[in-house]
Amino acid sequence: MSKSYYSLGLMSGTSGDGVDASVIKSDGETHYEAILDKYYKYTDEINEKFHSLKESINGVEDLFKFKKELLFLESEITLFHSNLVNEIIKNSKNDIDLIGFHGQTILHIPENKISKQLGIGELLSHHTKKTVICDFRANDLKNHGQGAPLAPIFHKLLVNQNKLNLPVTILNIGGIANITSINKSNTIISSDVGPGNCLIDKWIRLNSDKLFDKDGLIARSGKINTFVLKQALENFYSSYVRGKRSYDIRDFDLSFVKDLCLEDGAATLTEFSADIITFKMLIDINKINDPIDAYAHTPKGNIYVCGGGRKNKFLIESIEKKIQSKNIENKIKLIDDLGIDGDFIESQAFAYLATRSFLKLPISFPETTGCIKPCTGGIIIKNF
């Protein structure tokens, strides 16, 4: 039997609100056991600095222009991670073998082979006295992948371990939405499928004192501006790049709702996000099940939703209505229905990826990121 490792995964998403931390026990291949899941909210100072800087970082030249500010924030973010890791270690009944440190994405331009996450692996290893695996995307980019999504190999394990009926799709709605679809032959395909929470969250932050639209209540109280929505969708689909597997929040613009009130803007952005998610998700599901005709009738199969976006009931209802309107029988369910906390799939995934990286097993594949061959990833750091 393969050796199992206790790995701590740390994931901070594009919302920049905090860190999801998960401890799992896994052999890096055929099984995992969730041990601990906990959320740590960033300080207001870190949150504000991150969003302020992120607005200024639009290209690689900006990484140099704001080098001093980025380094200072990177140190703050790393120390924040260090403190929470040491708290977990102190209270853990198990000895943590590895830390999967994703870091905070500040710039992701895969076509230029750039994916920058804020986080200093050497500093985290030094303060926690643990082996740290970080910079998970670099090797995939070198192998002509798009650096994302990386969670699909864990999604596949989750599906197989829970013996879910195939075909099945995992829809993760974070700042960016992505899917992992597995057909009856246990073949996997994945890609980003559009904006998840990013546009809605940004609109709410800019126009209210809230950070997000809780349960989609603000959008529900508004009215979708169909004229503005139609134009925005036409603009997106006219420039839609087929085969693009990875998105950055800069790929989407909310300026088309700038003249709307808070509620109508939220409603229109939610409908915009739902339309793109549904469109690209169904195309990708069909690609894996009917590669000859990507627009063929989508085969039956459950779609399990995870990530913070699953809590936006207005968004989920919109996706469901769009699927039903196409007379497609896929059923949308929350991954929580399986007894799995949908808030921590990504942090568990990076705990699993840390173990696979440590064992030199592949974490990205041609069918997931578009890389030319299955490749491992992550830099292994032991700085103590």
C-alpha positions as CSV (number, residue, x, y, z in Angstrom):
1,M,0.0,0.0,0.0
2,S,1.3,3.5,-0.9
3,K,2.4,5.8,1.8
4,S,0.0,8.5,2.8
5,Y,0.9,12.1,3.7
6,Y,-0.8,14.7,5.8
7,S,-0.9,17.8,3.6
8,L,-2.2,21.3,4.3
9,G,-3.6,23.1,1.3
10,L,-3.9,26.9,1.3
11,M,-6.1,28.6,-1.3
12,S,-6.9,32.3,-1.6
13,G,-9.1,33.1,-4.5
14,T,-9.6,36.1,-6.8
15,S,-12.0,37.7,-4.3
16,G,-9.0,38.4,-2.1
17,D,-11.1,38.1,1.0
18,G,-9.1,35.5,2.9
19,V,-7.6,32.0,2.9
20,D,-9.3,28.6,2.8
21,A,-7.1,26.0,4.6
22,S,-7.6,22.2,4.4
23,V,-5.7,19.3,5.8
24,I,-6.1,16.0,4.0
25,K,-4.5,12.6,4.2
26,S,-3.7,11.1,0.8
27,D,-1.4,8.9,-1.1
28,G,-1.5,11.4,-3.9
29,E,-3.2,8.9,-6.2
30,T,-6.3,6.9,-5.4
31,H,-7.6,8.1,-2.1
32,Y,-8.0,11.1,0.2
33,E,-9.5,11.8,3.6
34,A,-10.6,15.3,4.7
35,I,-9.2,16.0,8.1
36,L,-9.8,19.8,8.7
37,D,-11.3,22.7,6.8
38,K,-11.2,26.3,8.1
39,Y,-11.5,29.8,6.7
40,Y,-9.3,32.7,7.7
41,K,-10.5,36.2,6.8
42,Y,-7.8,38.7,5.6
43,T,-7.4,41.8,7.6
44,D,-9.1,44.9,6.1
45,E,-5.6,46.3,5.4
46,I,-4.5,43.3,3.3
47,N,-7.9,43.2,1.5
48,E,-7.8,46.9,0.6
49,K,-4.1,46.8,-0.5
50,F,-4.7,43.8,-2.6
51,H,-7.7,45.2,-4.5
52,S,-6.0,48.6,-4.9
53,L,-2.9,47.0,-6.4
54,K,-4.8,44.5,-8.5
55,E,-6.5,47.4,-10.3
56,S,-3.1,48.8,-11.2
57,I,-1.5,45.5,-12.4
58,N,-2.6,45.0,-16.0
59,G,0.6,43.7,-17.6
60,V,4.1,42.4,-16.8
61,E,5.5,45.9,-16.9
62,D,3.3,46.8,-14.0
63,L,4.9,44.0,-11.9
64,F,8.1,46.0,-12.2
65,K,6.5,49.4,-11.8
66,F,4.9,48.4,-8.5
67,K,7.6,46.0,-7.4
68,K,8.1,47.7,-4.0
69,E,4.4,47.7,-3.2
70,L,4.0,44.1,-4.4
71,L,6.9,42.9,-2.3
72,F,5.6,44.5,0.8
73,L,2.1,43.1,0.3
74,E,3.6,39.7,-0.6
75,S,5.4,39.6,2.7
76,E,2.2,40.6,4.6
77,I,0.2,37.9,2.8
78,T,2.9,35.3,3.5
79,L,3.1,36.2,7.2
80,F,-0.7,36.0,7.4
81,H,-0.4,32.4,6.0
82,S,2.4,31.6,8.4
83,N,0.4,32.5,11.4
84,L,-2.6,30.5,10.4
85,V,-0.4,27.5,9.5
86,N,1.3,27.6,12.9
87,E,-2.1,27.8,14.6
88,I,-3.3,24.7,12.6
89,I,0.0,22.8,13.4
90,K,-0.3,23.7,17.1
91,N,-3.9,22.3,17.3
92,S,-3.4,19.4,15.0
93,K,-3.4,15.8,16.2
94,N,-1.4,14.8,13.1
95,D,2.1,15.9,12.0
96,I,1.7,17.9,8.8
97,D,4.1,16.6,6.2
98,L,3.6,19.2,3.4
99,I,2.1,22.6,2.7
100,G,0.5,23.4,-0.6
101,F,0.8,27.2,-0.9
102,H,-1.2,28.6,-3.8
103,G,-0.7,32.3,-3.0
104,Q,-2.8,35.2,-4.1
105,T,-3.1,35.6,-7.9
106,I,-2.3,39.2,-8.9
107,L,-1.8,38.6,-12.7
108,H,-2.7,35.7,-15.0
109,I,-1.9,36.1,-18.7
110,P,-1.4,32.5,-19.9
111,E,-0.9,33.4,-23.6
112,N,2.3,35.3,-22.4
113,K,3.2,32.4,-20.1
114,I,2.7,34.7,-17.1
115,S,0.9,33.7,-13.9
116,K,2.0,35.6,-10.8
117,Q,0.8,34.6,-7.3
118,L,1.8,36.7,-4.3
119,G,3.5,34.5,-1.7
120,I,7.0,33.7,-0.6
121,G,7.5,30.0,-0.3
122,E,10.9,30.3,1.4
123,L,9.5,32.6,4.1
124,L,6.5,30.4,4.8
125,S,8.8,27.3,5.1
126,H,11.1,29.2,7.4
127,H,8.4,30.4,9.7
128,T,6.5,27.1,9.8
129,K,9.4,24.6,9.7
130,K,7.6,22.6,7.1
131,T,8.2,21.6,3.5
132,V,6.3,24.0,1.2
133,I,5.2,23.4,-2.4
134,C,4.4,26.6,-4.3
135,D,4.3,28.1,-7.8
136,F,2.2,25.3,-9.1
137,R,1.5,26.9,-12.5
138,A,5.0,27.7,-13.9
139,N,5.9,24.2,-15.2
140,D,2.5,23.9,-17.0
141,L,3.1,27.3,-18.7
142,K,6.5,26.1,-19.8
143,N,4.9,23.1,-21.4
144,H,2.6,25.3,-23.4
145,G,-0.4,24.9,-21.0
146,Q,-2.5,27.8,-19.8
147,G,-1.6,27.3,-16.1
148,A,-5.2,26.5,-15.2
149,P,-7.4,24.9,-14.1
150,L,-5.3,22.7,-11.9
151,A,-8.0,21.2,-9.6
152,P,-9.5,18.7,-12.2
153,I,-7.2,15.8,-11.1
154,F,-8.6,16.2,-7.6
155,H,-12.1,16.5,-8.9
156,K,-11.6,13.2,-10.7
157,L,-10.5,11.6,-7.5
158,L,-13.5,13.1,-5.7
159,V,-15.9,11.7,-8.3
160,N,-14.3,8.2,-8.3
161,Q,-14.0,7.9,-4.5
162,N,-17.6,8.9,-4.0
163,K,-18.7,6.5,-6.8
164,L,-20.7,9.1,-8.6
165,N,-22.6,7.9,-11.7
166,L,-21.0,8.9,-15.0
167,P,-21.1,11.2,-16.9
168,V,-20.7,13.8,-14.3
169,T,-19.5,17.4,-14.2
170,I,-18.0,19.5,-11.3
171,L,-18.8,23.2,-11.8
172,N,-16.6,25.3,-9.5
173,I,-17.8,28.9,-9.3
174,G,-15.2,31.1,-7.7
175,G,-14.1,34.5,-9.1
176,I,-13.7,32.6,-12.4
177,A,-15.9,29.5,-13.1
178,N,-14.4,26.3,-14.3
179,I,-15.6,22.7,-14.9
180,T,-14.3,19.2,-14.8
181,S,-16.4,16.8,-16.9
182,I,-15.9,13.0,-16.8
183,N,-17.6,10.7,-19.3
184,K,-18.6,7.1,-18.9
185,S,-15.1,6.0,-20.0
186,N,-13.7,8.0,-17.0
187,T,-12.1,10.4,-19.5
188,I,-11.6,13.9,-18.2
189,I,-11.8,17.3,-19.8
190,S,-11.7,20.7,-18.1
191,S,-11.5,24.4,-18.7
192,D,-12.5,27.8,-17.3
193,V,-16.0,28.6,-18.5
194,G,-16.4,32.3,-17.8
195,P,-16.8,34.8,-15.0
196,G,-18.1,33.4,-11.8
197,N,-18.3,35.9,-8.9
198,C,-15.7,38.4,-10.2
199,L,-17.9,40.9,-12.0
200,I,-20.7,40.7,-9.5
201,D,-18.3,41.1,-6.5
202,K,-16.5,44.0,-8.1
203,W,-19.8,45.8,-8.9
204,I,-21.0,45.4,-5.3
205,R,-17.7,46.6,-3.9
206,L,-17.6,49.7,-6.1
207,N,-21.3,50.7,-5.5
208,S,-22.0,49.7,-1.9
209,D,-20.4,49.0,1.5
210,K,-20.7,45.3,0.9
211,L,-18.1,42.9,-0.5
212,F,-20.5,40.5,-2.4
213,D,-24.1,39.9,-3.2
214,K,-25.2,37.6,-0.4
215,D,-27.5,34.9,-1.7
216,G,-28.0,37.0,-4.8
217,L,-30.6,39.1,-3.0
218,I,-29.4,42.5,-4.5
219,A,-29.6,41.1,-8.0
220,R,-32.9,39.5,-7.3
221,S,-34.3,42.9,-6.2
222,G,-33.1,44.5,-9.5
223,K,-34.3,44.3,-13.1
224,I,-32.2,42.9,-15.9
225,N,-31.5,45.5,-18.6
226,T,-32.1,43.3,-21.6
227,F,-30.8,45.8,-24.1
228,V,-27.5,46.3,-22.3
229,L,-27.2,42.6,-21.7
230,K,-27.8,41.6,-25.3
231,Q,-25.1,44.0,-26.5
232,A,-22.6,42.8,-23.9
233,L,-23.2,39.1,-24.8
234,E,-22.9,39.9,-28.5
235,N,-19.6,41.6,-27.9
236,F,-18.3,38.7,-25.9
237,Y,-19.4,36.0,-28.2
238,S,-18.1,37.8,-31.3
239,S,-14.6,37.9,-29.7
240,Y,-14.9,34.5,-28.0
241,V,-11.8,32.4,-28.5
242,R,-12.5,28.7,-29.0
243,G,-10.1,26.4,-27.2
244,K,-9.2,29.0,-24.5
245,R,-9.0,27.0,-21.3
246,S,-8.0,29.7,-18.8
247,Y,-9.4,33.1,-18.0
248,D,-8.3,36.1,-15.9
249,I,-10.8,38.5,-14.4
250,R,-9.3,41.1,-16.8
251,D,-10.9,39.1,-19.7
252,F,-14.2,40.5,-18.5
253,D,-15.4,44.1,-18.3
254,L,-18.3,45.5,-16.3
255,S,-18.3,48.9,-17.9
256,F,-21.4,48.0,-19.9
257,V,-23.5,48.4,-16.6
258,K,-21.8,51.6,-15.4
259,D,-25.0,53.7,-15.9
260,L,-27.3,51.3,-14.1
261,C,-28.3,51.4,-10.4
262,L,-26.8,49.0,-7.9
263,E,-29.6,46.5,-8.1
264,D,-30.1,46.5,-11.9
265,G,-26.4,46.3,-12.5
266,A,-26.1,43.3,-10.2
267,A,-29.1,41.6,-11.9
268,T,-27.6,42.3,-15.4
269,L,-24.1,41.1,-14.5
270,T,-25.5,37.9,-12.9
271,E,-27.4,37.1,-16.0
272,F,-24.4,37.9,-18.2
273,S,-22.2,35.5,-16.1
274,A,-24.8,32.8,-16.1
275,D,-25.2,32.9,-19.9
276,I,-21.5,32.6,-20.5
277,I,-21.0,29.8,-17.9
278,T,-23.9,27.8,-19.4
279,F,-22.8,28.3,-23.0
280,K,-19.2,27.2,-22.5
281,M,-20.0,24.5,-20.0
282,L,-22.4,22.7,-22.3
283,I,-20.0,23.0,-25.2
284,D,-17.2,21.4,-23.2
285,I,-19.5,18.7,-21.8
286,N,-20.5,17.8,-25.3
287,K,-16.9,17.8,-26.5
288,I,-16.0,14.9,-24.2
289,N,-19.2,13.0,-24.8
290,D,-19.7,13.6,-28.5
291,P,-16.4,14.9,-29.9
292,I,-17.7,14.7,-33.5
293,D,-20.5,17.2,-32.9
294,A,-19.8,19.5,-30.0
295,Y,-23.3,20.9,-30.3
296,A,-25.1,17.6,-30.1
297,H,-27.7,17.0,-27.5
298,T,-26.0,16.9,-24.1
299,P,-26.2,13.5,-22.5
300,K,-27.8,13.2,-19.1
301,G,-25.6,13.7,-16.1
302,N,-25.5,15.5,-12.9
303,I,-23.7,18.8,-12.5
304,Y,-22.4,19.3,-9.0
305,V,-21.6,22.9,-8.0
306,C,-18.9,24.0,-5.6
307,G,-17.2,27.2,-4.7
308,G,-18.6,30.4,-3.2
309,G,-20.8,31.1,-6.2
310,R,-23.0,28.2,-5.4
311,K,-24.4,30.3,-2.5
312,N,-25.7,32.9,-5.0
313,K,-29.1,31.4,-5.4
314,F,-30.1,33.9,-8.1
315,L,-27.0,32.9,-10.2
316,I,-27.7,29.2,-9.8
317,E,-31.4,29.6,-10.7
318,S,-30.4,31.5,-13.8
319,I,-28.0,28.7,-14.9
320,E,-30.7,26.1,-14.2
321,K,-33.3,28.0,-16.3
322,K,-30.9,28.3,-19.2
323,I,-30.2,24.5,-19.2
324,Q,-33.9,23.7,-19.0
325,S,-34.7,26.1,-21.8
326,K,-32.5,24.1,-24.1
327,N,-34.4,20.9,-23.2
328,I,-31.3,19.4,-21.6
329,E,-31.8,17.0,-18.8
330,N,-28.7,17.6,-16.8
331,K,-29.5,18.1,-13.1
332,I,-27.7,20.8,-11.1
333,K,-27.0,19.8,-7.5
334,L,-24.8,21.2,-4.8
335,I,-21.7,19.2,-4.0
336,D,-22.8,19.6,-0.4
337,D,-25.5,17.1,-1.1
338,L,-22.8,14.5,-1.1
339,G,-21.7,15.5,2.5
340,I,-18.8,17.5,1.0
341,D,-18.3,21.1,2.0
342,G,-18.3,23.0,-1.2
343,D,-16.4,25.9,0.3
344,F,-13.2,23.9,0.6
345,I,-12.8,21.9,-2.6
346,E,-10.1,24.1,-4.0
347,S,-8.0,24.2,-0.8
348,Q,-8.3,20.4,-0.5
349,A,-7.3,20.2,-4.2
350,F,-4.1,22.1,-3.5
351,A,-3.3,19.9,-0.5
352,Y,-3.7,16.9,-2.9
353,L,-1.6,18.7,-5.6
354,A,1.2,19.3,-3.1
355,T,1.4,15.6,-2.4
356,R,1.4,14.8,-6.1
357,S,4.1,17.4,-6.7
358,F,6.2,16.0,-3.9
359,L,5.9,12.6,-5.4
360,K,6.7,14.0,-9.0
361,L,3.3,12.9,-10.2
362,P,1.6,14.9,-13.0
363,I,-0.9,17.6,-11.9
364,S,-1.8,19.0,-15.3
365,F,-2.7,17.3,-18.6
366,P,-3.4,18.1,-22.2
367,E,-7.1,17.6,-21.5
368,T,-7.1,20.0,-18.6
369,T,-4.7,22.9,-19.3
370,G,-3.8,22.2,-22.9
371,C,-0.1,21.4,-22.0
372,I,1.7,19.3,-24.6
373,K,2.2,16.3,-22.2
374,P,1.2,15.4,-18.6
375,C,3.5,17.3,-16.3
376,T,4.1,17.7,-12.6
377,G,4.4,21.2,-11.1
378,G,5.2,23.1,-8.0
379,I,8.5,24.1,-6.5
380,I,9.5,22.2,-3.4
381,I,11.0,24.3,-0.7
382,K,12.6,23.2,2.6
383,N,14.0,26.3,4.3
384,F,14.6,25.3,7.9
